[in-house]
């Protein structure tokens, strides 16, 4: 009698790579073989993840994009199961930060031969996030991006186009009350971006990776400026040439509270997913709250003959 599967694959069939390449997921499942059970989902992956945890699976694979990974991580964190990532999304920042191959078959092999490792995660009002949280312009950019994806397909270039189109329609900044590690100040900004992915910061040419390694946040505020200046800042960011202190102002707190006077809730982008959340927003670091499967170390190059 064959042993029961010990890996549960929570899969989003609508993720970027999966939507463009219908066979990507099944090629990975062929690599996993009888060790893995497949559980497709629509919407929030939490319910499928919780069911898999109740069945006792020791490894939960989040197969999808960064939103899927964050949803699975929220359900898995704090428990005995480990999470692995099969990158099938558009950007796959978290998976790429772990060093996971983006080819589905190579990623599946890396999961099978990988090792567990505890990591710190960020939480927003007690909900786990892995890459970033933002408010202001970015949630509006997500709306524009999803509309473009629905019309043309899930391609990375469309995300940049959506950013520029949204900025061109930009109206007014938020007036925020920020409390960082107990110190409160007022800020007027069109966008607040809180990062927890050193890999993503490197991709955009941003500082702050050292703070993330030290289990802190990298908080970026865009100064209040004209629409044309904001568009120029966005263009420099897309080209990975931001000017720190002019395009973005960086602080590196370990705890952040954000209030917007006169408002009870706000649209928030969390790992690429748009949510409506009650104010104030409370961001904290949860140390070693999540066990992830890391790919095996790369083999050293053979010496030249």
TIFI-272782 format. One record per residue (C-alpha): y, z negated, x negated. Coordinates in steps of 0.02 Angstrom, whole numbers, padded with zeros to 5 digits, always signed. Layout:
N
YZX/...
This chain:
305
+00000+00000+00000/+00169+00051-00072/+00294-00089-00104/+00440-00105+00016/+00606-00027-00039/+00719-00145-00138/+00876-00035-00133/+00976+00000+00025/+01095+00149+00019/+01242+00128+00138/+01305+00308+00152/+01462+00387+00221/+01416+00569+00260/+01600+00611+00286/+01654+00562+00109/+01735+00694-00002/+01589+00753-00109/+01463+00725+00031/+01567+00828+00151/+01587+00972+00027/+01407+00966-00037/+01286+00921+00100/+01141+00903-00023/+01225+00780-00142/+01162+00624-00054/+00984+00686-00036/+00975+00735-00220/+01020+00556-00263/+00891+00490-00137/+00758+00597-00221/+00797+00510-00385/+00785+00339-00303/+00619+00388-00224/+00524+00259-00122/+00627+00117-00195/+00774+00157-00080/+00806+00155+00108/+00949+00260+00178/+01069+00190+00309/+01207+00313+00360/+01360+00241+00448/+01521+00295+00532/+01682+00195+00526/+01671+00023+00445/+01518+00001+00331/+01516-00188+00356/+01392-00190+00499/+01263-00082+00409/+01288-00185+00250/+01266-00350+00340/+01106-00287+00422/+01038-00236+00251/+01081-00407+00179/+00993-00491+00325/+00838-00389+00282/+00843-00459+00106/+00885-00305+00002/+00933-00366-00173/+01034-00208-00213/+01156-00124-00095/+01218+00049-00145/+01388+00101-00078/+01374+00291-00063/+01545+00363-00025/+01725+00349-00080/+01833+00201-00128/+01856+00148+00054/+01667+00139+00079/+01646+00044-00083/+01779-00084-00035/+01700-00110+00136/+01527-00138+00062/+01600-00253-00072/+01683-00359+00062/+01515-00387+00147/+01418-00415-00016/+01539-00527-00112/+01493-00708-00132/+01308-00677-00097/+01152-00653-00201/+01140-00463-00184/+01214-00343-00311/+01317-00191-00265/+01297-00021-00347/+01407+00131-00321/+01351+00310-00289/+01518+00404-00303/+01531+00531-00162/+01717+00517-00124/+01871+00614-00172/+01939+00504-00311/+01801+00376-00347/+01918+00265-00449/+01809+00110-00442/+01650+00203-00492/+01739+00294-00632/+01810+00129-00692/+01632+00061-00704/+01582+00214-00808/+01470+00281-00670/+01434+00469-00680/+01506+00571-00537/+01353+00684-00529/+01246+00609-00388/+01079+00624-00480/+01149+00554-00643/+01229+00411-00547/+01065+00370-00461/+00975+00365-00628/+01113+00252-00698/+01091+00133-00552/+00903+00122-00579/+00925+00084-00764/+01086-00018-00749/+01120-00202-00768/+01206-00331-00654/+01376-00400-00703/+01494-00519-00614/+01674-00463-00588/+01833-00533-00512/+01904-00448-00358/+02068-00452-00265/+02082-00514-00088/+02213-00472+00042/+02216-00599+00183/+02037-00640+00128/+01981-00458+00134/+01912-00389-00030/+01995-00242-00118/+01945-00163-00283/+02079-00036-00330/+02245-00066-00246/+02346-00125-00097/+02512-00047-00051/+02641-00046+00086/+02793+00057+00122/+02778+00243+00083/+02595+00246+00036/+02519+00210+00208/+02626+00353+00275/+02561+00463+00134/+02382+00423+00190/+02421+00486+00365/+02488+00649+00292/+02340+00662+00173/+02210+00638+00310/+02294+00773+00415/+02286+00892+00267/+02103+00847+00234/+02059+00881+00416/+02137+01053+00406/+02091+01112+00231/+01952+00998+00165/+01950+00847+00050/+02028+00908-00112/+02124+00801-00237/+02272+00920-00248/+02307+00892-00063/+02340+00708-00098/+02483+00756-00214/+02554+00879-00086/+02545+00744+00048/+02642+00625-00065/+02784+00749-00091/+02794+00796+00094/+02802+00612+00146/+02940+00572+00021/+03043+00718+00087/+03038+00635+00259/+03071+00461+00189/+03187+00357+00298/+03224+00182+00233/+03152+00047+00119/+03080-00121+00166/+03173-00284+00138/+03037-00399+00074/+03023-00581+00027/+02906-00592-00122/+02826-00752-00186/+02741-00729-00354/+02649-00879-00427/+02759-00993-00323/+02926-00910-00365/+03015-00825-00218/+03138-00681-00226/+03207-00545-00113/+03170-00362-00144/+03223-00198-00063/+03096-00062-00101/+03018+00093-00022/+02847+00048-00092/+02754-00103-00159/+02593-00063-00252/+02471-00200-00307/+02337-00140-00430/+02169-00212-00479/+02097-00058-00565/+02138-00036-00750/+02057+00136-00741/+02174+00193-00602/+02326+00131-00698/+02270+00230-00850/+02249+00385-00743/+02431+00374-00688/+02499+00324-00857/+02549+00151-00796/+02557-00013-00891/+02469-00170-00830/+02287-00147-00884/+02295-00302-00994/+02347-00408-00845/+02200-00344-00743/+02080-00387-00885/+02155-00563-00881/+02115-00577-00694/+02293-00550-00636/+02376-00419-00525/+02489-00279-00581/+02628-00273-00450/+02739-00119-00452/+02899-00104-00352/+02997+00056-00338/+03183+00019-00346/+03289+00072-00198/+03355+00246-00238/+03402+00411-00158/+03270+00526-00085/+03297+00651-00226/+03278+00516-00359/+03122+00451-00272/+03051+00628-00270/+03085+00643-00456/+02998+00477-00486/+02847+00534-00387/+02840+00697-00486/+02842+00600-00651/+02703+00489-00583/+02597+00639-00533/+02622+00709-00709/+02576+00537-00781/+02747+00516-00861/+02828+00372-00765/+02978+00285-00840/+02947+00097-00829/+03100+00001-00777/+03174+00153-00689/+03035+00228-00583/+02935+00067-00567/+02964-00117-00603/+02807-00212-00657/+02763-00396-00640/+02591-00473-00669/+02564-00623-00554/+02400-00705-00509/+02452-00744-00330/+02569-00644-00216/+02638-00677-00042/+02738-00541+00046/+02843-00570+00202/+02958-00448+00291/+03091-00543+00389/+03092-00497+00573/+02916-00422+00572/+02746-00496+00620/+02634-00358+00551/+02640-00205+00440/+02541-00048+00395/+02446-00074+00233/+02343+00044+00126/+02191-00044+00054/+02083+00058-00065/+02134+00217+00025/+02107+00151+00201/+02254+00120+00318/+02255-00047+00410/+02375-00146+00518/+02386-00325+00451/+02475-00484+00503/+02618-00546+00396/+02638-00632+00278/+02517-00540+00164/+02422-00658+00049/+02347-00583-00110/+02233-00686-00221/+02107-00663-00363/+01926-00713-00326/+01845-00736-00499/+01666-00670-00521/+01650-00650-00333/+01553-00487-00342/+01399-00434-00440/+01399-00248-00480/+01272-00137-00565/+01343-00063-00725/+01269+00095-00800/+01174+00073-00963/+01278+00087-01122/+01302+00263-01186/+01187+00310-01329/+01279+00324-01496/+01298+00500-01562/+01161+00550-01682/+01220+00566-01864/+01249+00741-01924/+01106+00817-02022/
